Amino acid sequence: MPKNRFILRRPFSYTYKRTAIFIIFINFLIFGLQVWNRNLYYLIYNFGAMNPVNVETNRMYWQFFTYMFVHGSFRHVLFNMLALLIFGLNLEKAIGSKEFLLFYLLCGTLSGFFSFLFYKFTGQYNVMLLGASGAVYAILFAYAVFFPKSIILIWGIVPVPAPILVLIYTLIELGSQFFDVRSSVAHMTHLFGFFAAWLYFVIRMGVHPIKIWKDTYR
C-alpha cells in the first residue's frame, strides 16, 4: 500500500492471524444454530437477513451487516466459505489480517447497502437478502488485483487468468440479472461486491485495478 498521510489511506501494522478461518468458523456456527433449533432459525433469518421493509420501516439498519452471516442452505454456506478459504487466505497474507478484516466487512456491508438501494429503486420490498456472496465476490476481485497473473482452473480443467475470471463473472451476473428474473440468486449483490472492492482500492489503497490489469497484460 503506498504511503500517504491521508487518514483513509493510513496503513495498519502487518499481522497475519488467519482471520479468514475465523470468519468461516463464525458462518458455519451461525448456520449450525439455524439447523439445530427451528426457533433460532426464524430468529436469525428474520432479524439477520436484510429486508428492505425491515430496514426502512423498522430501522433494522444492522441488517446491512448481519445478512452476510446468514445462509439458506448447507450448499450455500459451503461454497461461499470454500471460496473464502481458497482466495481469502492468500489475500490476507498479502495485505495483513487487519486490512483483510476491514476489507471483508466493509465491502460486504456496502454490498448490502447498495442492494437495499437497488431493491428500493426497483420496488422489490419482499426480498430477503442473505449470504456472504457480496463479500466473497469482493475477495475474488481483490485477489485478481493482487495476483493478476494467477491462473484459476474452472471445473478443475479450464485455465483462466484471475482478471479475466472477474470479467466473465461480471458478464454472467449482468446477464443473469436481466434474463433470469425469476432466480432467487442476488446477482446485483455479487456485482455490488465487485463495485465495493473497486471503491476500496481507489479510495483506501490509492490503487486503480484496471490500470494494474492493463499493465500486467500489456
Secondary structure, 3 states (H helix, E strand, C coil): CCCCCCHHHCCCCCCCCCHHHHHHHHHHHHHHHHHHCHHHHHHHHHHHCECHHHHHCCCCCCHHHHHHHCCCCHHHHHHHHHHHHHHHHHHHHHHCHHHHHHHHHHHHHHHHHHHHHHHHHHCCCCCCECCCHHHHHHHHHHHHHHCCCCEEEECCCEEEEHHHHHHHHHHHHHHHHHHCCCCCCCHHHHHHHHHHHHHHHHHHHCCCHHHHHHHHCC
